[in-house]
Amino acid sequence: MAITTTWSVNDMTHKDSDGGVFLVYWLLVATDGTYSAQEGGKLRCTADPSAADYIAYADLKESDVLGWVYDSLKEGDETVAEAKKRIEDERTAKVQGQIDRAAANSSGVPW
């Protein structure tokens, strides 16, 4: 079975006064339907309501916020897409390792 990955934003904390998000809790789950691996974290943000690319809290979409998460995971000269793929590949490899270990072992008794 193929391994799928799902990114999500579980929660955000924002200022009531200007809607500026300052904390994002995110989660990545990789699964084959039986085995799974996950990675989660929190992203601290600095909101600037006067910035041209500012999005009001009420207008945010999960894809907007996940874009911030992917951007925060970049290493060196990675693009956002490369960072996202690297993290997904790491979690997928972990699930594949669990599948391989399970396939190489059996349980029970010989009688």
Secondary structure, 3 states (H helix, E strand, C coil): CCCEEEEEEEEEEECCCCCCEEEEEEEEEEECCCCEEEEEEEEECCCCCCCCCCCCHHHCCHHHHHHHHHHHCCCCCCCHHHHHHHHHHHHHHHHHHHHHHHHCCCCCCCC
